[in-house]
Amino acid sequence: MSGHAPGQTENLGQSEYAFFSELMAVNTGVVLGPEKRQVVQTRLTMLAMSEGLPSARDIYRRIKTTNDAGLRNKVIECLLN
């Protein structure tokens, strides 16, 4: 459980953003600079909702704790489009 009310958005912290930035750079060659942080936040929040997760931070937590390759691939696809 993430500890926040349903529908409340948890913003990505610096370490989470760095994780997604590295994920994109390693897997696609796309470099996400700091100016893309809000776009990444918005897209991952939409993905989280479609996956039944409360926030973008919960995507990070799930990938880090379960190494969910399917979710990781959805993140990459989401951020590429």
HELIX and SHEET records of a PDB file:
HELIX    1   1 GLN A   14  THR A   28  1                                  15    
HELIX    2   2 PRO A   34  LYS A   36  5                                   3    
HELIX    3   3 ARG A   37  SER A   50  1                                  14    
HELIX    4   4 ALA A   56  THR A   66  1                                  11    
HELIX    5   5 ALA A   69  LEU A   80  1                                  12    
END                                                                             
